[in-house]
């Protein structure tokens, strides 16, 4: 069971924390007592009260410096939420090599770089606060369900799912839990931009809502709540888990209305 201030005394770093799901996570962790830093290319939308650090997850030196600054100014690091990512639309014929390289660099290697530099701090924290140290990664329904025109995005998120399991095995005995969340289509700025580019934005939104059994998009706050649970001491026995927040999209097969 979670408590209102379950993150008291803990520090967290959220990548991609200045908009969408990341900003919702940062605000929620802050409200629950954590000291929070966000790492983003543009920190203008970061919640008030966080330590905002500008860095691009494709730049290893910038990530290293950002993680060190966060750990130094927050007094250590107990929680890493690796959320920075970008979308992609297309079949294998429609996305060229350059786009494949860029999306994988951001969505997969970005998580690798951040974890690589955070792990020494997380190990140190785990020795002092057993069960309170974690990495939570934002994955996607696209990792476990075939979605049309999401070949590149699905491949990247499939890699994130596999990475999560491998990292959980590597670091469980060090006291570092590793999990991921698999959101369905979420009502975020990226989806908003996708809808804006559609020939009929209203019809496209209706189609996205209809493919989720609950009949609506997932909210950023709902995904943030799941991430906060996985990151919290309440989830001390949870590692190697992918938590779906998808309105039933992965597991339910409803008959047509």
N, C-alpha and C positions, 0 to 999 in steps of 0.2 A: 504494500500500500504506500502510495506517495504522500509526502507531507509538503506543506506550503514552502518550507525553507530547507528542503533536503539537500541543497547545494551549499549551505553555509560552510565557509572555510575552504571551499573548492574553487579552482580556477579552470576556465575553459577557453579554448580557441576554436572559432568557427570560421571556416573558409567559405567564401561566397556569402559572407554574413551581412551584406549591406542591402540586400533586396530579396524578395520572395521568401522561399522556405528558410534560407539562411538567416534573414533578418528576424523572422518569426521565432526561430530557435534561439538566437542571441537574446531577444527580448524576454523570452520565457525563462531561460537560464538565469538571466539577471534578476528577474522577479522572484525566482526561487532561491536567491541568495548567493549565486556564483559571482566571482570576479570574471569578467568576460572581455576577451579581445576578439575582434573580427579582422580577417585578412581578405582583402578584396582589391580588384583593380581600380574600382571607384568607390570610395567609402562615403560618398555624400548621403546615401540613404541609411547609414548605420544607425541603430537605435541609440538614443541618448543614454549616456552612462557607461558605454563600452569604450575600450581602448581600440581606436580605429587605426589599422595599419594597411597602407597601400602596398600591394604586391601582386604579381601575376604568377599563378601556380605553374606556368611553363618555364619560369626563370628560377633555376635551382638556387642561385645565390640570393635572390630576393626572398625566396621561401625560407632559406636558412636564417637570414637576417630577421625576418618577420617572426619566426618561431622563437628565436633567441630573445628578441625584444619582448614578446608576449610573456615568455617564462620569467624573464628578468623583472619586468614591471608588475606582474601579477603574483610574484612570489612562488613560482613553480607552475606546473601544469598537470592537472588531473584528468581533464577531458579534452579530447580532440573530436570535433565534428567536421568531417571532411565532406563538404557540400558543394564546393565550386564545380560547376559543370556548364556545358553548352549543349544545345540541341542540334539535330540534323534531320533533314527530310530527304528521302530519295531511296531508290532501289540501288542495287550494286552497279547498275549501268549509269546512274545519274550522279553519283558522288565520285569525283576524281581522286587521284592519289593524294593530292595536296590537302583536300578536305578530310580524307581518312586520317592522314598523319596529324592534322591539327586537332580534330575531335578526340582522338585517342590520347594525344599529348595532354590535353586539358582534363578529360574525364577519367583517365586511368593513371597516366604518369603524374598528373597533378596530385592525386591521392598518395601515390608512392613517395613522391618528394616530401610532402608534408609529414607523412608518417615517419619517414626515415629520420627527419630532423627532430621530430617530437618524441620519438621513442626513448632516448636517454632521459629526458625529463619525466616521462610517464613511468619508467622503471623506478626512478628515484622516488616518485610520489607513491608508487604501489607499496614500497617498503614501509612507508609511514601510515598509509590509509588503505589497508587491504579491502578489496571489493569496491572501492570508490574510483578506480582508474579505468578509463575506457577509450576506445576509438569507435565512433559510429559514422558510417558512410552512407551517403544518399545514393541509392541504387534506383531501380525503376521496375514497374510491371513489364517493361520491354525486355528485361533480363529473363523472364520466365514465360512470356507469351509472344507469339509472333504477331506483330502489328504491321499493317501495310505501309510501305514506304518509310520504314524505320530500320533499314538494314544496318547502316553504320551506327546509328544510335543504339540499336539493340545489341550489336556486337560489343560496343563499348561498355554498356551496362551489364552484359553477360560477363565481361571481364572483371567488372567491379564485384559481382557476386562471387566469382571464383577467388578473387583476391581476398575478399572478406573471410572466406572459409580458411584459406591458406594462412592468412595472418593470425586468425584465431588459434590455429594449431601451433603456430610458431611462438606465440607470446602468452599462452594460457598459464604456463608455469612461471612466468615472470610477473604474474598478477595483473596483466593488461588484457581486458576483455575487448573483443572486436566483433561488432555486429553491423547490420545494415538495415535500412528501411526501403521498402519497395512501394513508392507511391504510384497510384494510378494517375490519370490525367489530372493535374492540379491547377487550380485557378491562380496562376502566377503571371508575372510580367511577360515571360517568354511565351506562354500560351496566348496571352493577350496579343502579342505581336504576330503570332501565327494566325490568329483569327482575323486580325486587321488585313492580312495579305490575301485572305480567301476571297473568292468571287462573291460569295454570299456568307458574310460572317455569322449571321443569325442561324442559317442552316448548318454551317460547320459546327458552331457551338452546340446546337441541338444534337448533332450526330455524335459528338464527343461525350455529351451527357448521357445519351441513350445507350452507349456501349458499356457503361458502368451500371451494374444491376440496381444500385440505389437511385439512378436517374439524375445524378448531378455530378459536378466536378468535386474533387477533393479540395479542401481548403488548406492553405499554407499552415494555419494554426493547428489543424488536425495532424499534419505530418510532424510538426514541431513537437506536439505532445508525445507522439510515439518515440521520437528521437530523445526527448528528455527522459522518458522512462528507461530506454536502453542505456543511457548515459548515467543514470542515477544509481546511488547505492542500493536502491530497492531492487535493482536487477543484478545483484552481486553474483547470482548463479547463472546468468544468461550470457552465453558467448557462442559465436558461430551461428547466429540466428539471423534470418531475413524476415523482418516483420512487415507484412503487407498492409498498406493503408490505401486501398484501391476500390472501396465501395463494393467489394465482392467480385471484382472483375476476374481475378485469377481462379477462384475456387468455385464460383457458382455458374450453373448452366440453366437459366430460366427458360421456360417455354414462352413463345411470343405472346404478348398481351392480347 
